[in-house]
Every structure is written in C-alpha cells, then in structure tokens.
Amino acid sequence: MALLMNKRVRGLFDNASRLRTCTKGSALVEFAISIPLLVVFVVGIFDFSGAFNQKQKIAQAAQEGAIVAGGQPTSDIYSGNANPDSLQPVVAAAFNSLAASGVLAKANQGSCKLPPAAPSYSGSGLSWTYNFTGCSDFLGDRLSITVNRGATVSSTQTAVCSIVSVNYPYHWRFNSVIQLLIPGVTYAGITNLQESATVHNQS
C-alpha cells in the first residue's frame, strides 16, 4: 500500500515538473512573438513624435518668415523683379529658424547656406521660391521656401498679405522596422512636410 502511494506521489511530481517545463516553453514562444510587436510600437511612437516635432518647427519657421515679410517694403517686388532684395530677410528668418531648431542636418555646409541662390520665378504674380540642397543627410532632399507677397485674404476683401511656405522632407524610420513583422515589405518612407503662415502687409 505504501509502495503504491509512493508511486502515485512520484507520478504527481513528475506531471508537475512536465507542466512547468511546458509553461516555460510557451512563455519563451510568447516572448519571441511579442518582441517584434513591441519594437514596432516603440519605434512607431518615436517616429510619429519626431515627424510631429519637425512639423511644428517648420510651422514656426514659416511664421517667423511671414512676420518679417509683412514688414518689408513692396517697392521692389513689381516689374518682374526676379530676386527682390526685400525677400532676403524673409528667407533668412525662415532659414535661421530651421537651422536653430536643428531641422537642417547640414545647415551652413555645402550648398545649404545663406544667401540662397536665385529663386525660381514664374514671371507672373508675386511669388518666388528659393530651393536649397545639401541640408540633409539624405541625397536628393531639398528645402523650399516660397514667399508670396501679393496674396489676398478672400475674393470679397482687398487686403494684401504675405504668405511664406516652407517645405522639407521627413524620413520615416518605421520602414526598416516593419520588416520584422512582414519581411520584404517596402514603401516610400519620405513625407514632404509643408507649412504656411500668412501676415498682412504693412506697407
């Protein structure tokens, strides 16, 4: 009788030991599956917060440029002037704001520096676009600052405004991490962030 009880007790202990081993194995499998998901979530949160932060800095640069533009004279923006002198402080304000906030990875190096090259001008209207290259760690990226000195508030109002638009690309880091979940998946991991600000012309 005692021998039978010992066998039963020993069997219970053996079953419990096997159960612990199975539980450890399943926990390891669950951990291996959850790690990629956790990495994707963490990098995604970091990446989206970085994009939002850069968008706010670009909006600030556009606002600072627009404030300067509103106070500039308009005497040199007519007659098809391809590069008015009054636009230089506007572009400098937006550019320096981006450089000070750390958006421009290579500010004041290479071709990414002030004064900018001659802007692209359509020959009609009062809008000029300044393009900078070499401002990023990625080849082909371009910073664009557009200054429109002849915008109107609406069709029913005649107030003339200045609009400054800043365009700069953001490179997503999420593209390389998503491949942990779906190998081989690729997409264009670049988004052009553009922000504009409007101020009434004072002169």
N, C-alpha and C positions, 0 to 999 in steps of 0.2 A: 504494500500500500504506500509506504514511504517512498519507494523507488518510483512508483507511478506519479506521485505528487512532484517529485524532483524533476522528472521528465517534462511534466506539464509546465512547471515554473520555468525550466530552462527553455522550453519552446516559446513561452510568452516573452522572455527576454530576447530570444533570437528574433522574434517577429518585431519587437520594438526597435531592435537595432537595425533591421532591414528598413523599417519605416523611417527612421532618422536618416539613413543613407539616401533613400528616395527623396525625402524632403530637401536635403542639402542639394541633391542633383537638380531638382525642379527650381530651387531658388537660384542656382547658378545659371540655368537656362533663362529664367525670367530676367535676371540681371543683364545677361548678354543681349537680350532683346530690347530692354528698356534703355540701355546706354546710348545707342544711336538716336533714339527719340529724344532723350534728354539733351544730347549735344545739339540736335537740330533746333529744339525750342530755345536753348540758351543763345545760340548764335543768331537765331531769328530775332529774338528780342533785342540783342545787342545791335544787329544790323539795322533794324527798323528805327531804333532810337538814334542811331548815327545818321540815318537819312533825314529824320525829322529835325535833328540838331543842325545839319547842314542847310536844310531848307529855311530854318529860322535865320541863320546867319546870312544867307543870300537875300532874304527879305529885308534884313537890317541894312545890308549894303545898298539895295535898291532905294530904300527910304532915305538914307543919307545922301545918295546921289540926287534924288528928286528935290530934297530940301535945298541943296546947293544950286540946282538948275533953276528953281523958282526965283532965285535972287539974281540970276545972271541977266545981262542986257540982251536984247533981241536985235540989236542994230546990225549984227554981222551974220545973221542966220538966213538972210534973204539973198536973192540974186544968184542962187545956185552955188553958194559957197560950199566947197567940197569938204572943208575941215575948219569950221569956225573956231576962233580962239576961245570963245566963251564956253565951249564944251569941254575944254581941257580940265578945268577944276571939277566939273561934274564927274567925268570919268575917273579922275584921280581920287575923288571922295569914295566912289564905289569900290575901286580897286584897292585902296588902302584899307578899307573896312574889311574886305575879304582876306587881305594879307594879315591884318592884325588879329583876326579871329581864327587863323590857322586853316582856312579853307584851301588856300593856294599852297600846294605842297612845295612848289619851287618858286615862290614869289621872288621877284627881283633877280632871277637867274636866267641865263639864256635869253630867249625872246620874250619871256614873261616879265616885262618891266615897263616902267613909265619913262618917257612919254610913249604912248602907243603909236603904232603905225597908222597911216592914213585910213580913215574909216571907209566902209562901203556906203556909197550914197547913190540912191536910185535916180537922182536928178529931178525928182518931183516930190512935193511935200516937204516937211521939215523934220525928217527922221534920219539919223545917222547910226551906223552900227560899227563898233570897234571890236575887232577879233584879236585875242591873244592866244598864242600857243606856247607850249613848254611850261605850263603852270601846274602840271600834274605829273605823277609818277607813271602814268599810262600814256603811251604814244598815241597821238591822234586826238587827244582831248583838247577841247577849245573853250576858252572863256569868252563869252559875248556880252557886251554892254551896249544896249541900244538907248539912244536919247532922242525923244520926240518932243520938240519944243512947240509944236503947233497943234496939240490935241485940244478938242473942245469937250466940255462937260457933257452936253447932250445936244440933240437937234433943236431944242427949244431955248437953249441958253448959249450965250455967245462968249462966256468966259474962256479964255485961252489958258491951257495948262501945259505943264511939262510932265512927261511920263518917262521914267527910267526903268528899263527892264534888264535883269541880269539872268544869264543862262549859263549853267555849269553842270557837267555830268557827275552822277554819283555811281560808284561801282559797288555792286552788291557782293558781299562775301558769302551769301546764302547759297550761291550757285554750286560751290565746291562741297558744301556740307550736305546738300540734299541728295547727293550721290551715295551717301551712306545708306539711305533708305531705298532709293531707286537708282541702281548703277546705270550709267550711260545716259542719264537724263541731262540735257544741257539746254540753256536758254540764254537770251541776250541779257547779261547781268548788268546792264547800264541803263540808268534813267536820267534824262535831262531835266534838271530842276530849274524852273523858271519862275521868278517872282518880279512883280512890277509895283511901282509906287507912283502916285500922282500928286502934284502940288500946283496950285495956281501961280501963274507968272506974275511977278510983282512989277515988272517993267515992260 
